[in-house]
Amino acid sequence: MLSQTLLAAEVAEKGGLFDFDATLPLIAIQFLLLVAVLNALFYEPVTRTMDGRSDYIRTTQAEAQDRLDKVVALTRQYETEISQARLKAQQLIAEAEAAAARIRSEKLAVVQAELQEKLEAARVRVEEEKQAALSQLQQQVDAIAAQITQKLLGSTR
């Protein structure tokens, strides 16, 4: 046992704290091999998955932006179509109101003309009846006046 302790003390004195013999390149090779294995087994699939997700997110975002642009364009198109339809509807309403007013005024003119004709015919008939009544009254007045004159003259004779 004593010999082993002396041997260990001798080895420790040779290299000191750092001993750069064949173990350093061996540890470096082990480290590089470990990095290669970790890269192949863990980091590459994770990186591939993250790249795939990034691509998916980019494409989804681009598609969403395209859809949003289409929606905005369709919204503008529909708003212009709606405003044009409203203008057309207002024009149709104005035309219909004008046509209704024109028809109403034409019918009113026709009715007023008919009324005027009927009033004129009634006035003429009333005038004729008045003249007939006046002439009849005049005859009766003349007949009564003749009777009165005859009675007055007949009683004085």
Disulfide bonds with the S-S distance in Angstrom:
none
